Amino acid sequence: MRHALLLATLLGAASLAPATARPVSEEDQRLQTQRQDPSYGDRQLQGQRSSGSGQSQSQSVTINGAPVGPSGRAGPEGAGAARPAERAAPSASAYELGVLRAIKDSITNWNDAAAANGYSGWDDDSPCRGWTGVHCDRDGNIVELIIVCTQPPCFSGSLTPTYANLSRLTKLDLYTSNLSGPLPEGWAQPGVFSALSFLRLSFNNASGSLPAAWGNPGAFPKLRSLFLNNNNLTGELPAAWGQPGAFPSLELLFLGDNNFEGSLPGAWGASGAFPRLSLLSAISNRLTGSLPTEWGGDDAFPQLQDLILMDNRISGPLPSGWGSSGAWKNLTGLLVAFNEISGSLPPEWGGPGAFPALGDLYLHRNRLTGSLPQSWGQPGALPNLRWLSAFDNQLSGSLPSSWGGPSPLVLPNLRNLFLSNNNFSGSLPVDWGRPNAFPQLRNLDLSANSALVGPLPDNWGLSSAFPSLQQLRLHNCSLRGELPGSWGGPGALDSLSLLTLQGNQLSGSIPPTWAQRAAFGNPELVVVVRPGNEGLCGSSPEGVTLVSAENSTVPGMGGASTTSATDGFGSLPLLMAAGDLPPSFWTYAAGAGDGAGAGAGAGAGGRASSAGPGTSGGSSAGQGGPGGNTGAQQGGGGRSYRGGVGAGGSNRGGGGTGTSSSGAGVLNTVQLPNCS
């Protein structure tokens, strides 16, 4: 029974279900957790469509305040429900009625797709009076057009220039259909889409290059959100989009999961370019070249919070100039993992004033060399850094003692440090166990660094050391010596729940002092001791479970033969339970509401494009989807964890679950030989 309860804890009570959704590559959206898109006029209150039990009622989506679902019938808030008295619906002009009919005619399978997706009303002459997806202002002008797919068959047709004839549109949403063809250059003509603030073409079959004309001064003057991700777009990112006057209002730009090539345009970092942009994602393309030095200028991207360039072919060094005191004043997330970046980590990035807001830094799976900069551990350096992942590189040298400085000003907010599968050498730094060192650190992974030697430091078990540490991963190194009795003393590592030691040469008995953990009310501790450590002996103290990585399928456990640093993100359910997953790792359906997502995720960090820090060796299977397997992409809350366990958020969306290739989460406990 104790082991069953422990397993439930490790799995975070996450329910697992098969992923049946249309795959969603990492749309990498910090969007929904950090801020809501103000351009959504019909955003529902958070949780409005969730039941009291916390399960998502995701069988319908809400368009213009009326739930519609795969059956095409209105939900309890639909036309049959009692509503407060409201003024009579306005009438659209004959011209705009004709435009809508032309748009309908351009969709080759309208009848079948409309029936599957609950669209009604498009056969009469009153688009402002109940046409699904059409919203008018008080004067009868059509201001919102939403043609989205929740169930196959999806809407098929061409991206016709006709849409631009709806000159008063503030929102055009053509999400997840089969619309094809080039992006219409005419959409950028002066006076066209002069009020448009939201344009989403994600998950279609748009092809060709990005029109340079879309960056002309005067084009899209009020556009705040532009979603072009998950199409078949090609060519280079146009430098013209960075000219002064281009996209003066743009805040969110999603370009991921296309086939863009060439270098990142230096002109995008020029003074005056993208003055309001807060998120730029170009994940999973074929971009090459180096990171532009111009992007680190004092006037570049003055409002940018998230720069997401993972899973490309970017090479060259990390620009040292990006660490100047005037650069990146608002940047909270820099994600450049899964590229071909080489060279050393710039000491300048730890200089005074560098990256004052940076919280998440993803450098894993590149070709970085050299040592960890001592300057990154100086007081005041990277003051807001929460998440640093640099696993799967060729970093070397000793772990810097300065990172464990006695001052609480050294990396005061760091919660997750993943350095596995590098070439670090020497012993574990004693200074990392100093009082006030790493006060917020929850997850430390130094595994698969075969040149890390020596004993486990006694002072890491002091009552003031690592007060928040939940997972400590030291497997597949060359550690020797005995397990420190101090690690079980009063206040020692009292938040620790997972310790991986397999693949080392540790010896001696399990310290009886570790039994005090249960008496102090500490969480039960899982210690992975096999394979390897043949010299360990003795019984398992109360509150401690000894486990073998062989045949254990808890995510991130890893075996002795497993050196992949995808283990570096540890037990994902525990991270979820701790609320410590960075927002940028969640995949959202990017829908219009907050409460009804049900995305489904699966996979285990297979190929690079799945960008997944899940369990070792998996596939790149489904990553959530437009509404997951219950059809609710308008809800936007369905999310999956790329390359690992998908999970419905308890605080947003509710319900969307996924599976991990690691199986059902089996713990293989072991019995050590008696000590002679």
Salt bridges, closest charged atoms under 4 A:
GLU26 OE1 - ARG642 NE 2.59
ASP42 OD1 - LYS171 NZ 3.37
ASP123 OD1 - LYS104 NZ 2.68
ASP125 OD1 - ARG101 NH2 2.18
ASP173 OD2 - ARG200 NH2 2.69
GLU251 OE2 - ARG224 NH2 3.24
GLU251 OE2 - ARG276 NH2 3.04
ASP306 OD1 - ARG30 NE 2.03
ASP306 OD2 - ARG35 NH2 3.23
ASP360 OD2 - ARG30 NH1 3.00
ASP360 OD1 - ARG386 NH1 3.85
ASP392 OD2 - ARG365 NE 2.70
ASP431 OD1 - ARG434 NE 3.19
ASP445 OD2 - ARG473 NE 3.62
GLU524 OE2 - ARG2 NE 3.51
ASP567 OD2 - HIS475 NE2 4.00
ASP580 OD1 - ARG386 NH2 3.28
ASP580 OD1 - ARG415 NH1 3.59
ASP580 OD1 - ARG442 NH1 3.46
ASP594 OD1 - ARG43 NH1 2.95
ASP594 OD1 - ARG652 NH2 2.74
